[in-house]
């Protein structure tokens, strides 16, 4: 059984036991999170696709940790204008462990 869910503008394919990094959530470490934006569910060969979401489906996860991603450096340069600018960014994320995929009819 697997599900495709949406979190932070991105889509993730998850099964029970997976650990995924999603954009930062306000939950503390150890808390349980219910993600209800489920786009697709597969169970025993039967695929259910939502329009746009699967009704009654949710993914239950636990917050395992949080951190920052790798640094992304952007260098802006304009020729003949003496303009140079360097910008760095590290995206914060929350690590989730998937505990269950629930589908209610």
Secondary structure, 3 states (H helix, E strand, C coil): CEEEEEECCEEEEECCCCEEEEECCCCCCCCEEEECCEEEEEECCEEEECCCCCCCEEEEEEEEEEEECCCEEEEEEECCCCEEEEEEECCEEEEEEEEEEEECC
